[in-house]
């Protein structure tokens, strides 16, 4: 397939580019493209939309002091991209977010098909884009993404831990960027459509930093375990039915040395 990828120089977009090329697809990375501009999709079979205009380092709250501009770029720009894809005859995979679920009470089980209930402007924009998906489009409600390189969101956490600074207990759901990219390609390869949850690990900082301790010999104890009962976990039955198998703790352990390098 010839696949256009928006946000190709970003954290998630980079994983998408690497995975698509490794699978033998022709990739049209769109690093200079901006949300709201006509997208050069002529001749493309599909577009993976991973771009997001946001304040640096922030997704929830990414509107900063310009909520109207955030909506115009991300919601309206995405809808125009969907129109461009439709005219080009290209299928769409849209990177949504588990933020569409933030309004559900803590500890709520979130199987595929759970209605969106966003609690932030970011989540609202993602949910509104989902509702405008083309008939043959797919949306991936991705949880937190980890991985090496630019995706090492734990660099500051690791530095604080190794320096002996206080670390608050926390548990969260995570997926490796490579597994998220495999999910996007799998959906395209199988011609699947609709909304898919994408999540893998329920990861406690106690275990994450325990792994750092083993690899580095850091003398500081990891923080106590957090209350996992208050965590809302997404089920991924739709992806599993397509054959998606994320790497779990084995992939995290294999990735930790790269994250610490």
N, C-alpha and C positions, 0 to 999 in steps of 0.2 A: 504494500500500500504506500501511497504518497501521503504523508501526514504532516499537516501544519501544526506547529506548537506555539501558542502564545506564552509569554512569560518565560521564554527559553533560557534566559540567563538568571532566573530566580532559583530559589531552593528547590521547589517541587518541579518546576519546568526543566531544570537540569537533569533530574532523575528521569523525566519523561524522554528527553532527547537521548540520553545514554541507552535507555532500555529499547527505544524504538530502533535506533541504529544497530544495536546488538542483535535484534530480532530480524534484521535484514530489510527494514522498511526504509524508504526514502524520506528523509526528514527535511521539511522546510521550516527552519527556526525563524521566528519573527522577533528578533531582539529589539529592533527599532520601532516596531509597531506600538501604537498607543491605543488604549480603549477609546472607542468612539470614531477612530479612523476607519476608512474602508479597508478590509483585510484582503490581502492578495491570495485568494484561495482557488483561483482558476487552475484546474487540473488536479486538485487535491481530492483524495478519496475521503479524508476525515480531517477534523481539527480537534486537538486537545487544548481546551481553554484553561490555562493555569495562571493567567495574568491577573494581578490585583493591584490597583493603585491605592496606597495606604501610607500612613505615617511610618517612618522607619521603625522596624522592630515591633509593630503593633498591628494586630488583626482586629480583635475586639477593641474598640476605641480607635481604630485606624483612621477614622474621619478627622481626628485632631480637632481643630477649631473651624472646620469647613464641612459640615455634614451635607450641605446641598451639593458641593463639588464631589464628595465621595459617592453620593447616589448617582449623580450625573455620569461620572466616569465608570463606575462599576456596574450598576444595574442597567442604566440606559445604554452604556457602551456594550455590555454583554448582549442585550437584546438586538442591537444593530449587528453584532457579530453573528448571532443566530440567523438573522435575515441574510447576511452575506453567505453563510454556509448553505442555507437553503437554496439560494440562487445558483451557487456553484455545484450543487448536488453532493455536498460533503456531509458525512455524518459527524455528529458532535458528541464529544465527551467533555462535560463541564465539571471542573473541580469545585464542588460545594464544600460544606464543612459541618462538623458535628455541632457547631454553634447554632444551627437551626433548631437544636433540641434543648437549648439552655433554659428555656422557660418551664420545662418539666420539673417536678419536685426532685430533690436529691434522692438518689437510690432507685429511681424509676428504671425498669428494664426498657430498652429501646430496640426492639426488633425491626427488621426491614419493614417499611411501610408505615412506621410511626409518623403521625402528622407533625408537620413543622410547628414549633412553638418557640420562636426566637425571643431573646431577651436583650439583644443589642442591635445597633444599626447594621453592623456587619452580618449578623445572622439574618436580619430582615432582608438585606440585599441578596444574600445567597438564596433564601427561600423564594423570593420573588422571581429570581432568575430560573430556579427549578420549575416554577409553575409555567414558565414560558418556553420550556424546552421544545424543540421540534419533535414531531411524532416518533422519529427514529433516533432521538437523542438519548443520552444517558448522563446522569449526575452521580458523582461519587461524594458521599458525605464522609469526608476523611477526618479522622481524629488527629491528635498531635503527631507530627512527622519528625522522626529523628534520622540521623545518618551522618556520614563523614563529610568533610569539606565545609561548605557554607551552611550545611544543614545541622552543624553541631550546636544546637541550641543550648546544650548543657555546659558549654565552655566556662561560663561564669560560675555556675554551680560547682563544677569540679575545682575551679580555682579557690572558691570560698572554702570548700570542704578541706582541701589539702593545706590551706593556710590556717585551719583551725577556727574559722569564723562560725558563728551559730547557723545551723541549717534547720529550717522549719520542717516538720513532718509533712509529707504530701504523697498522695497516690493519684495516678492519672492513667488514662489509656493512651497507647502509643502504637505507631506503625512505622516500619522502616520505609524510607522513601523509595527504595527499589521494589518493595512489595506493593506500594501504592501504584507505581508505574506499571507493574505487571498486571495489576487489576484493570488499569485503563486499557492496556493492549488486549487483555482477555475479553473485555466487554466488546471491543471493536472486532476482534477475530470471530467471536461467536454471534455477532449481529444482535447483541442484547440491547435492550432499551429500558428506560425508567430510572428509578432511584435506587442506589446501592449504598449500604453502610460499608465503611472500610476501617476496620480496627483490628488490632492483634493483641497486644500485651495489656494486662493490668499491672502497672509497674509502680512499686513503692520506692521512694527515695532510699529507704533502708537497704533494699536489695541492690539498687543501682550503685549506690556509693559503697556498699559492701564489695561489689565487683571491682570498683576503683581501688579500694583498700588492698584487695588481694593482688592486683597488678602492680601497685606502686609501693606497697609496704607502708602506706600512710599510717601514722600512729593514732590518729583520731578516730573515735568510734562513729559509725554512721548514726543518723538521727533515729529516734524511735519510729516504729511503724505508725502509719496513719490509719484512720478509720475507713476501711474499704467499703463498709456498708453504706456510706453516704455517696458512693460513686455511681453514677448512671453509666451503664455499659451497653454499647451498641452490639446487637447480634448481626452476624454477617452471613446469614443462611443463603441469600441470593448469590453472592459471590462463591460461596462454598459449592453450591450446586453446579456452578460453571467449572469447578476444578481448582479454584484459588486456594492455595495453602501457604499462608504467611510463615515467616521463619521463626517466630516465637522467641523464647529465651536463648535458644542456641544461636540465632542470628545476632541478638543483642550482645551475647558474650563474644562472638567473633568480631563484632564491630567495635567493641570497647577499646582495644589497643589503637585503632585508627583515630578514635575520638580523643584519646589521650596524647597522641603524637604531637 
